[in-house]
Amino acid sequence: MTRIAIRPIPFRESEVLRQEGIHPVLARLYAARGLTDARDLSSELSAMIPPSGLMNIGAAAVFLADSIAAKKRMVIVADYDCDGATACAVALRGLRQMGADIDYIVPNRFEYGYGLTPEIVALTAREKQPDIIITVDNGIASIDGVAEANRRGIEVVVTDHHLPADTLPAARVIVNPNQPECGFPSKHIAGVGVVFYVLLALRAELRERGVFDTRTQPKLQELLDLVALGTVADVVRLDPNNRILVAQGLKRMRAGQMHAGVAALFRVAGRNPRTASPFDLGFALGPRLNAAGRLEDMSLGIECLVTDDEDRAWVLAQQLNDINLKRREIEADMQDTALLHLDTFEPANSSTICVFDDSWHQGVIGIVASRLKEKFFRPTITFAPAGDGWIKGSGRSIPGFHLRDALDLVYKKAPSLIDKFGGHAMAAGLTLRADAFEAFSIAFEEVGRAWLTEQQLERVIETDGPLEDAYYTTSFIDLMAGQVWGQGFAPPVFCDEFRVVSQRILKERHLKLLLEKNGARYDAIWFGHIDSLGDRARVAFRLDANEFNGVTKVQLLVEHAEAA
């Protein structure tokens, strides 16, 4: 079941924002998203939370500054998603500018597993002979890997944002806003954001040591296109601090000031960087980078982001695009298979979904879990074979069901079921023995039943209520497009009652509508939906500027509609 709801709008807060000079509709939208102070809308770098708030960041800066001075050899071990790739590129570029002898390694996830495993430490030691390993976007759970590095006399700096377990690895320094006792206000910063902060602290330390002054120091703001890309693609909450990082990155892209790889990804995706938006980063650039880590290995993606050669970047972007097309094909096949498995699935009788097929590719199960979660609105885990009788699962959740905590509960009740697990509230991964799949599914469903109410299992389209007639304009659309919307700061969706003037099916897949309200008529389209509506409908929609034959008109993109 899906129902349309209207976000409550705190009137007083909305009025305060309006009196501070914010557009009346934007004031209402911001207040409904919990924003009460116009200062939180600042997208200036000066409004960022200072690095000093991150626990151990001073120690990390001193250790890295000493290591650069001592010409120690450093190697970055990255995670294999877009956040990991951008974090690796940011660390590599930033540390090189500060004089570090630095390289990176991206082990194949299917051979070496996730995080800094003992096998990856052995591989890194053999291939790169480092004095120091720096993890980016991983490492907080790598207790065995860090122990192995220590045994080999390699020091480890962990930079991560994932939730830690009860025990932390014995690394030289850990910078992670989610570790116990860290008072950093933005717990939602992505892995690439943590690395960017470490670089800011290191640069300040090197200034203090007289290595640079404000004139000669590296211009770290030049890395913000990469920071923005990783932040949006990792679907972390866009709190005020993350919005600054993203806004600054987008500003650079729109001005044409981006790295060769980012420009090449825009070009290969057919998007225009002059009008770069969070949507482009999350749905056009991010997936093309992620595809490499899902199907092959992420070094292609990282190479695309670290090269300054435009021709080389273009060749790599095309390769990434081809891999992404292959990923889409595999995903479509897997989704068809999943729906066959779920042929008899009764949402009324189940609060969770677990599916396994031995033909599946473990690099794509996360996306399939995501699609199934969207379709059935249930916490979903999809599993693929991982060799030697093991299976790997990737899960996606719905609001109100903390996935990592749910796995933790299953683990505590039946430790023999899960081999290892980790992740966040909305996404997590785990490994099981194939023969434990049934027992795990039952245990996971038990947690779902205990934690989820019927209301939570109902899909709610949250909207911002009606929009005044005067704002169905392209200039208002431009005003909204100038703000940074995204995870945790949802893009505006309005809802209202319309008379349905006409409707027809387009390309056998979409519903094309002409809607009328107060004498004004609007073109509308409901993608992926073909069931016709009655004469009057309550419609949840986003505003879109549709250009056709050189004329730009407002059209409504329908999110959901029901009989009025």
N, C-alpha and C positions, 0 to 999 in steps of 0.2 A: 504493500500500500504506500502511496505517496500523497502527502498533503502539503498545501501551501501555507506557510506561516509568515507573520510580519514581525520583524525584529522590534522589540520595545525601544522607543526613542526617549531617552531621558530629556525632558523638555528644558530644564534649567541649564544643563550642560550645553545643549544645542544652542540656546539663546546666548550663552556666554561666548561661544565660538563665533556666532553670527555678529555679536557686538565687537568682536576683535577683528572684524573685517573679512571673515570667511564667507564665501558664497552660501546663501541660505540652504540650498539643497546639500552642498558638501558638509555644512555644519551639522545637518541632520544625520547624514551618512556617518560622519566621524563619531558623533556622540553615540550612535547606535553600536559602534564598534569599540566602545569603551575609551575613546580618546577624549580627554577633558581639558587638555592644556594645549593651546595653539603652538607652544614651544616644541611639543612632541612632533610637530609637523615639519620641523626644520630639516632640510636635507643637506645642510652645510657640514663639512668635515669637523668644524669647530664644535659642533653639538654632539659629536661621538663620545661615548663613555671612554674616559682615559684608560690606557693600558694598565696603569698601576693597580686597577681594581681586580685584575686577573691574578689569582694565587700563583706564586712561584715564577711570575713572569720576569721579575728582577733577577732571580737566580738563573733563569734560562738565558737572559741577555748577557750576564757576566760570564757564564760558562761558555757560551758561543763566542763572545768577544775574545776570551782567553784562548779558545781553541783556534780561532782565526789567526791570532797573533803567533801561536805556536805551530802554525801551518799543519794542523791536524787534518787528516783526510776524512771527509764526511760523505755519507750516502743516505739518500732519502728512500724510505720504503713507503710507497703510496697505496691507498685503497684503489679499487678498480672501478669506481663509478665517477660521475662527472665532478662531484665535490672533491674526490681524491685526486683526479687528474688536474683540476684547476689548482688545488692546494699544492700539488707537486710542482706545477709550473711556477706558482707564486714563490714557493720556497727556493726553488732552483735559481730563478731570476734574481730575487731579492738578495739571497746569500752570496751569489756570484758578484753582484754589484758591491757587496761589502767586503770583498776580498777572500771569500771562502774557497777552499779547494773542495768542490762538491760535485757529486754525480747522483744518479738515481737508479733504482732497479724496480721493475714491476713484474713480480713473479706471476706465472699463469695461475689464476685462482683455482682452476680445476685440478692442478697438480699439487699446489702448495697450501690450499685452504685460505682462510680469511685471517687478516691481521698479521702480526709479526710472529710467525710460528718458528719453532726450533729449526725446521727444514729451510725456511727462508733465511734465517740467520746463517746457517751453514753455507747456503748458496751465495749469499752476499759476501761472506768472509772469503769464499773460494774465488769469486769473480772480481771483487772490488777491493779486497783487503782494507776495509775502513778502520779508522780509530773510533769513529762515532757513527751511530745510526740515528737518524731522525725519522720518527714515524709521523705521517700526516693523515688525518681523518681515520686513524686506527691506532691500536696499541694499548688502549685502556684495559682491554681484557687479555693482553698477551703476557700472562704471568710466566709461562714456560719459555716463551721466546726471549723475553728479557733476561731470564735466568741463564739461558744458553749463551746470550751475548756477553753477560757478565763473566761467565765461565771462560769465555774466549778472550777476555780482556777488552771487549768493545763496550764503550759507554753508550747509553741510550737516552735520547731526549724524546719523550712522548708528547705529541700535540694531537689532541682529539677532542671530540664533543659528545661522543656516545656515552650512555649511562654506565657507570662502573659497577662491578659486582662488589661483594663485601670486602674482598681483598684486592689491593692495588699492586701492580707489578713493581719490582724493586729497581725502577729506572733512576738514572742520575737526577733528572728533573721531569715532572709531569705538569703540563699546562692543559687544563681541561676545566671549563667553567662548571661542569657537572660533578667534579670530584667533591667529596665531603669538605666542608669548611670554606669552599671558595665562595666569596661574597659577590662575585661579578653579577650585576643586575640582569644581563642578557643571557639567560640559560639556553637561548635558542640559536645562538651563533653557530654557523656551519663550520666544518673542518677548515675550509679555506679562510674563513674569518679569523679563526684562532691563529693560523699561521701568519696572517697579515698583522695581527696584533703583536706576535712575537718579533716580527721584523721591525715594527715601530719601536718596540722596547730596545731591541739590539741597536738600532740606529741612534737612539738617544744615548745609550751606553757608549757607543763609539764616538759620539760628539763630545761627551764628557771626557773621554780619554784623548781628545785632540786629534783623532784620526780624520774627522770631517768637521767642517763648520756648516752653518745653515745654507751657505752658498754652494759648497762642494758635495754635500751629502746626496746619496741616491734619492731620486724622486719617486718615492714609493706609491704616490697617488697614480702613477702610470700603470700600476697593477690592478686598479679597481675594476677594469672591464672583466678580468678573470675572477675577481672576488664576487662581483655581481652574478656572473654566470653560474658559479658553483653554488652560491647561496640560494638562488631561485630554483636551480635544477634539483637541489637536495630537499626541496619542499619543507624547509624549516620555517618556523613561524616568523612572519615579517613584523617583528616588534619595532619600536622606534629606531633602535640602533641598526638592525638589519635593513630597515627601509633607507637609512642614510647610505649604507654601503651600496645598496642596489641603485638608489637614485643617482649616486655619483658615478657608478659604472655605466649606467644608461646614458648619462649626460656626456660621458666621454665617447661612447659608441655613436651617439647622435651627431657629435662634432667630428666624427671620422678619426678620433684618436684611440684606435684599438690595435691590439696585436694582430699580426698577419693571420694567425690561425683563426681568431675570432671573426675577422673580416671574411675569410674564406668560408667559414661555416655559415655566415649570413648568406653569402652568395650561392652556395650549393643548396641551401634550403629555400632559395627564392624569396628571401625576406629583405626588407630595406633597413639598413642600420640607421638611416636618418630618422626613422620613426620607431626605433627600437623600443620594445615594451617587455615587461616581465613575461607576457605570453610567448613572445619569440624565444626567450631564453629557456623557458620551461618546456615548450612543446615543439620547437624547431631545432635549436642548437643542442640543448641538453641530450635529447634522445639519440642524436647522431654520435655524440661522444660516448654516451652510455653503451651503445650497441657494440662498440669495440670490446669493452670490458665484459659484456654479456656473452659474446660469441667467440672472440679470439683472445687477444690480450690488449690491455689498455695502453701499451707503449705507443701504438699508433696515435691514439688520442693525445697523449702527453707530448709526443713529438710535434704534433700539429700546433700545440699551444706554446712550445718552447722555441720553435724555429722563427727566425726573423726574415727568412727568405720567402718572399710572396709566392714564387712559383712552386716551391717545395710545399708550402702550406696549402696551396690550391690542389696539388696532386693528392696530398694526405686527406684533405676535406672530401675529395671525390671518392677516395677509398672508404672513408667513414660512411659516406652516403650509401655506397653499395652494400656495406655490411648492414646498415640500418634497413635497407630494402629486404635483405635476406632475413633479418630479425623479424620484420613484419610478416613475412610469409610463414616462418616457423610459428610465430605467435598465433596467426589465424588458424593454422592446423591444430595447434594445441588447444585453442579455445573450442574448436569444433568437437575435439575428443572430450574435453572437460564437460561440455554440455551433454554429450552422450552418457558420460558417467552419471551426470546429475539429472538424467531423464526422469527419474522417479522422485527427485528431490521435492519434498513438501515444506516450503518455508514455514508453514504453520506448526510443523512438528520439530523443527530444528532451529537452534540459535547460532550454530556455527557450521562451517563447511571445511572438510578436509578431503582433498582428492589426490590420488597418486596414479601415474601411468608410467609403465616402464619404457615407453618410447620417448618420453619427454626430455627436453634439453634443460639442464639445470640453470643455464644462464638467462632463461626467459620466464622461469616459473613466477618470478616476482610480478612481472607485467600481467601474466594470466591471472594471478591471485587478485590483482588490482581490478581487472575487468570483471571478474566473477563477483567481487565485493560490490562493485557498482551495480551489477545486474540484480543480485539477490539481497543486497544490503545486509550482509552477515559477515562477521569476522571470518576471513578465509585463509587457509594455508594450502598451497599446492606443493606437491613433492615430485622430485625426479630422481632417477637412480644416480648414485655417486660412486658406484663400483664396490667390489668386495662385500656385497650384502648390505651396504649402507644406502640410505636415501637422504637427500637434502630437501628441506622445506623452506619456503619463503612465504611469509604471511603479511596480510594487510588488514587493518582493523577499521571499525566504525567509531564515531565519537562515543566516549563513555566506557570504552572497553580497552584497558591498557594491555596491549599484546605482550610486551615483555614480562609484565607482572603476572599475566595469565600463564605464560610458559614457566615462570618461576614457581608458581603454585603447583602446576602439574609435576614439575621436577621434585619439589619438596614432598609431595604426596607419594610419588612413585619414582624414586631416583633412577631406577633401572631403565625407565622408558626413554629418556632423552640423553643423548651423549653430550652435546653442547648446544648452547643457544645464546642469543644476544640481540640487542636492538633497541627500539624506542617504543613509545605508546602506540603509534600507528603502523609501524612496520618492524618486522623481526625475522630472524632466520634461525634454523635449528638443524641438527643432524640426528637421525635415528637409525636403528637396525630396521631393515625392510620388514622383518617379521613382527616388529612392534607397532606397525602402522595402525592396525585395527584398535589395539588397546589404547594407543595415544589418542586416536580420534574420539573414542568413548570418553576418555579422561578430559579432553579439551572441551567436548560438548557439555560435560558436567559443570565445568567452570563457567561456560557460556550461560547455562541455565540458571546458575546461582547468581551471576552478576548482572544479567541483562533483563530488563523489564520489557513488556510488550511494546510500550511506547518507544523505547530506545530502538526497537527493531522495525520501527516505521520510518520510512524515509521522509525527511522534512526538507522542503525547499524553502530556505530562509530568504525572505525578501525585505525590501525597504519600503513596502507599501506603494500607494499611488504616486505618480509623478505629475506635477502641474503641467497643463497643456502647453504653457509657454516654453517649456524646456525640451520639447521633442525637436531639438535642433542640432545641426552639425556643430555649431559653436559650443553647445553644452557637452556634446560628445568629446570634442577636443579638450575641454576643461577637465573632464573626467580622465581622459587618456594621459593627461599630464601628471596624475598622481600615481604613486606606487601601490598597486593592489596585489594581493597574493595570499598565500597560506596564512590563516589567522588574521587577515585583514581583507576580508572577502570583497571581490569586485561587486559593484552595485547591481542588484537584480530588483526590478520594480514589479508591482503587480496591480492589476486593475480589471474592471469588467468591460468587455467590448461586445459590440454586435458583430457577428461573423457575416460579412457581406458576401464573400465568396471563398471557396477552397478547392484546391485541386492537387493531385499527386504529381510530384516532379521526379523524373528519372526513377520511378517505381520505388523511391526510398524516402522522399521527404514530403512534408505537407506545406504547400504554399498557400498563404492566407491573405485576405484583404480584411482588415479590422477597422471598426469605426467607433469613435467615442466623441461625444459633444460636437458632432458634425464634421470632425476631421477624420480623414482616412489614412491608414498606415499599412504598408506592405509588411508582411511577417513571414517567417519561415521556421518550421519545427523540424530540425534535422533528425533523420533516423526514425521518423514517426509517420505512420500513414493512416491511422484511424481518424475518421472525420469527427468534427466537433458539431455540437448543436447550433442553434441560432444565436445563443448568447453564451459567452465563455468567460471564466475568470482565468486570466493569463499571467503567468510569471515570465518576465522577459528581460533581456539585456538590450540596450540601445546600440545600434551599429550604423556606421556610415557606409552605405553601399554605393560604389562608383560604377556607373554604367553609361557607356557612350559619352564620356566626358562630363556627365551630370552626377553630382553626389546627392543622394537622398537618404533620409533616415529610414532604416528598417528595424523591425523588432525581431530579435533572435529568441524564439520561445524556449524556455527551460521546461515548463510544464503548463498544462491547461486542463481545466475541469469545467463541467457544465455549471453555469451560473444560475 
